Amino acid sequence: MSNVQHHPVITAVTDIASPPAEVWRELTDFTAYAQWHPALHYEAPRRLVWEGGIPEVLMGQHSFVLEPYDGGTRFTESEEFTGAAAVETVETARSQMEEGYASYGRALKKRLESGH
C-alpha cells in the first residue's frame, strides 16, 4: 500500500504560432492585458487586480494596492472570495494564505530596499 499523496492538477496547453520570446513579451506586458485578458485589471501605479476560479463554487478577486505612506509605500495584498465554498475554504486555509501574502510583501520589500 502506497502512502504517496497525489495533488490535483489542472493544465491547459495552447500552441501559438509565435516564438517564445514574443509570447513572453506579450505575457508580461500588463499594459496590454485588458485588450485580450478580461480577468486582469489595473490602475497604474496604484492597483493591480485579477480574478479567477469556478463561478458559483469558488471565485477569488486578488489585489495589490499601493498607497503613499510615511515617505514610502504601503503595499496591501488581499483576496476576496465568493461562491458556495468560499467560507469553508477561507476558514480552512486562512493562516496559510495570510502567511503566503505576508511572505510576498516581505520579498517585495527586501527586493526594493536592497537596491535589487
C-alpha positions, 0 to 999 in steps of 0.5 A: 500500500502506497502512502504517496499523496497525489495533488490535483492538477489542472493544465491547459496547453495552447500552441501559438504560432509565435516564438517564445520570446514574443509570447513572453513579451506579450505575457508580461506586458500588463499594459496590454492585458485588458485588450485580450485578458478580461480577468486582469485589471489595473490602475497604474501605479496604484492597483493591480487586480485579477480574478479567477476560479469556478463561478458559483463554487469558488471565485477569488478577486486578488489585489495589490494596492499601493498607497503613499505612506510615511515617505514610502509605500504601503503595499496591501495584498488581499483576496476576496472570495465568493461562491458556495465554498468560499467560507469553508475554504477561507476558514480552512486555509486562512493562516496559510494564505495570510502567511503566503501574502505576508511572505510576498510583501516581505520579498517585495520589500527586501527586493526594493530596499536592497537596491535589487 
